[in-house]
């Protein structure tokens, strides 16, 4: 058995991977955001790196001393009345960031749409098209996935993995689900067949 | 070159045992010599990380380099453990907020000397 702290596909190790851009750099996305009056959505399917990219954009905005209000939503964290209230209290110098726009119900979305027009800016992630302009369409490809896996297992030369191309196709490019399956695969590996001197 | 380090004579402790350690620092060309020590745990594994800070000690180094000893009482829980889906890891960390420099050491807090393996 490979313990969680030695599994190269633990979430903490994956979160240390930077977003791999296909375009030149994050400034190009920011220019697109500025062009759309500081409003923008990062669109894309499940597990393609939208949240990772969003965090890097937030880092850029924070480095510019911007006032950020970050709301992260997922299937375990719903958007509620308190979130709406907090957003409605934001002043016009604030930039609202919402990761998981599609988690917000229609009624709350209406109020948030109304508010974001009165803020300094908004950037979010969504699986579907919205009324907010798309500033970047996130996607993955097999080469990106292979490179990410190579980075994660670089200290584990003995590690045997399943066919990564088949895995990528099986999950329709959802890298997050690919990593979950790789985690499960490795955790059942015989520890003697793995070099456990990986960094963590 | 600035650096921080944590020195421990042993890394396995029982709950409520006294954890004795030293912090060594060299903060070249740093005017803000405030440092923070954190005793915290975090989870590692398949799911989202969780974290809990048990104790924080803030102190001013008052010199660009030096060494100081500390003592913290180990918490009663949670215990360190190692599992397939999740492990819980205790750490002592020292941070220089001004420079973002940090150092950490993993310690084990379990009722016996053997690690807990799930």
Boltz contact constraints between the chains, C-beta under 6 A:
constraints:
  - contact:
      token1: [A, 1]
      token2: [B, 84]
      max_distance: 6.0
  - contact:
      token1: [A, 3]
      token2: [B, 82]
      max_distance: 6.0
  - contact:
      token1: [A, 3]
      token2: [B, 87]
      max_distance: 6.0
  - contact:
      token1: [A, 4]
      token2: [B, 44]
      max_distance: 6.0
  - contact:
      token1: [A, 4]
      token2: [B, 45]
      max_distance: 6.0
  - contact:
      token1: [A, 4]
      token2: [B, 83]
      max_distance: 6.0
  - contact:
      token1: [A, 4]
      token2: [B, 86]
      max_distance: 6.0
  - contact:
      token1: [A, 4]
      token2: [B, 87]
      max_distance: 6.0
  - contact:
      token1: [A, 5]
      token2: [B, 44]
      max_distance: 6.0
  - contact:
      token1: [A, 5]
      token2: [B, 87]
      max_distance: 6.0
  - contact:
      token1: [A, 10]
      token2: [B, 44]
      max_distance: 6.0
  - contact:
      token1: [A, 10]
      token2: [B, 45]
      max_distance: 6.0
  - contact:
      token1: [A, 12]
      token2: [B, 44]
      max_distance: 6.0
  - contact:
      token1: [A, 12]
      token2: [B, 49]
      max_distance: 6.0
  - contact:
      token1: [A, 183]
      token2: [B, 46]
      max_distance: 6.0
  - contact:
      token1: [A, 187]
      token2: [B, 84]
      max_distance: 6.0
